């Protein structure tokens, strides 16, 4: 998976793990940090998008606009 790729439910890998950790920093994800983009990750991303007014990406999908905003607010660990 290339860095910066759009992530959605069903995806797996280290970028999903990083997303889980970033969502956890904002208390938007409480599930296991296992690199699996499941419904809880999708819900956390969707909640984040709604709270921040991110409309450029599909709800629950970790696209470029959501990624940029989330990375600006959180650390990679």
WORAPE-V399370 format. One record per backbone hydrogen bond with DSSP energy under -1.0 kcal/mol. CO is the residue of the C=O (numbers start at 1). NH is the residue of the N-H. If there is no record, write none. Layout:
CO&NH, CO&NH
This chain:
2&5, 7&62, 8&11, 11&37, 13&17, 14&18, 15&19, 16&20, 17&21, 18&22, 19&23, 20&24, 21&25, 23&28, 24&27, 32&34, 35&13, 36&38, 37&10, 38&42, 39&43, 40&44, 41&45, 42&46, 43&47, 44&48, 45&49, 46&50, 47&51, 48&52, 49&54, 58&61, 61&63, 62&7, 63&67, 64&68, 65&69, 66&70, 67&71, 68&72, 70&74
